[in-house]
Amino acid sequence: MLKHQIQNNLHVNIRRTPGSFQCYVTLYSQGVGDKVNVLTLQPDGYFLSTQHDINGTDIPPTFKADEDIMREIIAAFVELAEREKITLEGTESFTKGKLEATESHLEDMRTLVFKKK
């Protein structure tokens, strides 16, 4: 079921409080009306889906992580999405930039290797 949600309608919200290195990650899906279904990580390691009013109380984060660890988690999610052929919103420019950097690196290597002496 979670894999189905990930492929179809699971949203990820990552926020950082200014002046803090702590990132707050919320995994949620749209509920009925003004409700969202938020996944919260339980002490036993399982996720529990709880329903919250979008306009109401604070929506709890699914988990918290330091910024450095969060960067590694995001990189792992992007790699997994590419491997599983899951489309991520906003990744077109990321992938294009990655491709351009690789092409530039290859051109630099060609220049170094095949440079006429």
C-alpha positions in Angstrom: 0.0 0.0 0.0 2.8 2.5 0.9 4.5 1.8 -2.5 1.2 2.6 -4.2 0.9 5.9 -2.3 4.5 6.7 -3.1 3.9 6.2 -6.8 0.6 8.1 -6.9 0.0 10.7 -4.3 2.6 10.8 -1.4 3.9 14.3 -0.9 7.1 15.2 0.9 7.6 18.5 2.7 11.0 19.4 4.1 11.5 22.5 6.2 14.2 24.0 8.2 13.8 26.6 11.0 16.0 29.6 10.3 19.2 29.4 12.3 18.9 25.7 12.9 20.5 22.7 11.3 17.5 20.5 12.1 15.3 19.5 9.1 11.6 18.5 9.6 10.3 16.1 7.1 6.6 15.4 6.6 5.2 12.6 4.4 1.6 13.1 3.7 -1.2 12.4 1.2 -4.3 14.4 0.4 -7.3 13.3 2.4 -11.0 14.1 2.0 -11.8 17.8 2.0 -9.4 19.9 4.0 -7.8 16.8 5.6 -4.3 15.4 5.0 -3.1 11.9 6.0 0.3 12.3 7.7 2.7 9.4 8.2 4.4 9.6 11.6 7.3 7.4 12.6 6.5 5.3 15.7 9.0 4.2 18.3 8.7 0.6 17.0 10.0 1.8 13.6 6.6 1.5 11.8 4.7 4.4 10.3 1.2 5.4 11.5 -1.1 7.4 9.3 -3.0 10.1 11.2 -5.5 12.6 9.7 -5.1 16.3 10.3 -7.0 19.4 9.3 -4.9 21.5 6.8 -6.0 24.8 8.3 -6.0 23.6 11.9 -3.3 22.6 14.3 0.4 22.1 13.5 0.9 19.0 11.4 3.6 16.9 13.0 6.7 16.0 11.1 7.2 12.4 10.1 10.8 12.6 11.3 13.6 15.0 12.1 17.2 14.9 10.9 20.3 17.0 10.9 20.9 18.9 7.6 23.9 16.8 6.6 22.0 13.5 7.1 19.0 15.0 5.3 21.2 15.7 2.2 22.2 12.0 2.2 18.5 10.9 2.6 17.4 13.2 -0.3 20.2 11.8 -2.5 19.1 8.3 -1.7 15.5 9.1 -2.5 16.4 10.6 -5.8 18.6 7.6 -6.7 15.8 5.2 -5.7 13.2 7.2 -7.7 15.5 7.1 -10.8 16.0 3.4 -10.5 12.3 2.7 -9.9 11.3 5.1 -12.7 9.2 7.2 -10.3 8.8 10.8 -11.6 9.6 13.5 -9.0 8.3 17.0 -9.5 11.1 19.5 -10.0 13.8 17.0 -10.8 13.9 17.8 -14.6 16.2 20.8 -13.9 18.3 18.7 -11.4 18.7 15.9 -14.0 19.5 18.4 -16.7 22.2 20.0 -14.5 23.6 16.7 -13.6 23.8 15.7 -17.3 25.4 19.0 -18.3 28.0 18.6 -15.5 28.8 15.1 -16.7 29.2 16.3 -20.3 31.5 19.1 -19.2 33.6 16.7 -17.1 33.9 14.3 -20.1 35.0 17.2 -22.4 37.6 18.3 -19.8 38.9 14.7 -19.6 39.1 14.5 -23.4 41.1 17.7 -23.5 43.5 16.4 -21.0 43.9 12.9 -22.5 44.0 13.9 -26.2 45.8 17.2 -25.8 48.4 17.6 -28.5 51.9 18.0 -27.0 
